[in-house]
Amino acid sequence: MKKQLWIVVIALVAIFTSCSNDDGETIVKKDYFPSWNKCDALTALQEYVEDVTNPQSANFINVEDRIATFDMDGTFVGELYPTYFEYNLFEYRVLDDASYRDKAPEDVRETAQDIRDFVRTGKPLPSHFDLKHARAAAKAYAGMTLAEFDAYVKEYGATPANGFTGMTYGQSFYRPMLEVFDYLKDYGFTYYVVSGSDRFLCRALVESIGIAPNRVIGMDVKLVSRSQGREEGIDYTMGQEEDLVRTDSLLIKNLKTNKVLQISQEIGKVPVLSFGNSSGDCAMHNYCLGNKKYRTAAFMLVADDDARDHADLAEGARREAKWREAGYHVISMKNDFRTIYGSEVKKVGFIFP
């Protein structure tokens, strides 16, 4: 009996140790990262966080300035089918949804077909497709209230993720990155999602993991109140019973330097931590690393695991070399993640009608 008690005590000590927060209060320090392997990127993150949250450190950052920004697709949400959630949803909306497909304008149908051809045949997407899709998506969801769009995203998110078992599209979060959120929260960081995807799509998707709507920045379309028509908002007074409605007018595609502009306008502070996975995140990273007031760090995920997820190994190797040269810490999904979506999720072949 005594031996069993000692085993329990030793196990608890291995998991939990005590430390003090910024106010000198004793807090529990736990193993935040059961889904990670021991790796340089995780060591760098923990060393950074422990340094800048230590009141005795010359690099100490006040709680109000502990701002972290995260890209979404490919950074903590899977790029499934194998492309972005918003591309999958758009393709479904335009080509498969019986309530809309016959109403879709020709340019919207063409854009959806671009995605389907890319996924099913490997045909390259047209140049500047980010913007082409953004404009088409604005049209595809025009007329929906925000509540209707939120429900539409969540309904699609509840469908099984093509190419995987044991997971829906709305559950396709990288488990190791969710652990990073929990870790940063406990150390006094405020984190924001800064995505190229539609802001309201992102809000619907991340609600299930507890990220508040006011901490989501993304692509935006113009909104109007239900009865506003073509009047400008400055000339129209919204009624108490009116809903907000999406229009077909794109305001901003939130990529590259547009991410920096949106961070500046909406957060009002330069981040000290930044996480991404593509060239669309480099400007956000550089903005963070250019913070002259505090010690900073930037991390890039590389999709290099073609056994458990989708990956272009040659492109992953090229990106890894590029990111290291830029001064970013590199996270290898293959080597650094003990699991990606959880042991219950398995990658299988795509199933197409």
PyMOL commands that set and color helices and strands:
alter all, ss='L'
color gray80, all
select helices_A, chain A and resi 2-15+40-52+63-65+85-95+101-103+106-121+129-140+146-157+169-171+175-186+199-209+213-215+233-235+257-266+279-289+313-325+333-336
alter helices_A, ss='H'
color red, helices_A
select strands_A, chain A and resi 17-20+26-29+67-70+164-165+190-198+216-225+244-252+273-276+297-302+329-332+346-347
alter strands_A, ss='S'
color yellow, strands_A
deselect
rebuild
show_as cartoon
